[in-house]
Structure formats: structure tokens, C-alpha cells
Amino acid sequence: MEDRTSAGLYLEMTNAAPDTYAAQRRGDVLALPGVGVTTLWRNQKPGRDDYPRTIPEFETLAVYEVDAAFEEPARAVEVWGHHYQRVPRPAQGILGAGPTLGLEIVLVSPSAPELRQALRNWADLLHIREIAATVVPGMAMITPYEKKGEGNPRFLHLYEIDEADAETAFQRMAPLTIARIRERGGKQAVQDWMDNAALRIDYINSFTRVTDAD
């Protein structure tokens, strides 16, 4: 079984251009204990309005793979950060031979605190499972993470995409998955896959890679 092995991810989000962020901030984070591989990503559809959002929009996403020694650093006002750690359940999907060129970032929280496990069960055992089983062209591995400490967005679902145009791959996902589910389970099965009472969407968007890993 393939799986992501890093203990967690630290995301930084900013409206600075990727090259500006790299010059002014990236080195400081890389110098922290517990920080390994980092990549930079550009928002493919800033200001999208087809999904709810509870966090500010941003142009540049920095993704740092981190281990247990990492502590979330202080940030400038114009930089937002979120530290996530792996959940016990494995990633789903298969990584290809090439690099990850695009990401779909899905940030969600339980609609009420007591529904945290219900949200995880729906996401892991139904929603993500059906996407992985559909084998959507371009979409590779989907890895779940939970925010370290308190607060929201509670969960990160990291969709790795082996095409630079992550948005196009993302747009394939729902129609193909829905068609597969409808054929097997009908209209109610599609509705069960699409939504759940425990779900609150905090942010969804597509990103294309702008740097190699360091």
C-alpha cells in the first residue's frame, strides 16, 4: 500500500507572488527544526465562488513537510499558516512515476464539535474512497491531515495531481465519480457522496506547482 510518510504538513498562504515569498520568507521557515521538503504553488482560480469559504483568499501556497520536532513559527501579518498532522487512516489512490505538478486543497471542519468523527468517517470511508475508486485521470493520491492543536479548518485533504493544470483535473473528478456512483447506487447514493450533515467547507481550490522541491 502506498502512503505518505511525513508526520505532517505546514501550509503558509500569502498574497505575495511566489518569487517574492521565496525571497523574503521561505528560507526562514526552512531553517526551523523539523522542516524538510518544501514546494511553492500558485492559485489557479483566485476568488472562486462555487464553494463556501471561511478563510481569506490567497495567491501563493507554500507546503512544508515537517516532523514531530516542528513548532509553528511567528508570521508576518500578510502570511497565514496552518500546521497539520497525519490522521491514522492511510492515504487513498496511487502516485505515478512522475512528480506531483498540481494540488487540490480541500479544507473542511465538522459542522458541530461532536460531529468530528462523523465527518472523518464520511470523508474517509465514502467521499474520498469513491473518488480514489473512480481513478480520475490526472488525480493521484489523496491524503488526510488534521490540524495540530485546537481550531479550524480542522481537516486538510491534500489531492495530488500529476498534471500542471490541476483545475482541469479537478473538474473531471465530480462528473466521473457521480456517474460511477449513480450507475451502482442511484440518486440517493450520489447525494450521500456529495454532502453530509457533519460537513462544513472552509476552502477548496486548485494550485499549480511553481518550484522544484528543496
Order of alpha helices (4+ residues) and beta strands (2+ residues): beta-alpha-alpha-beta-beta-beta-beta-beta-alpha-alpha-beta-beta-alpha-beta
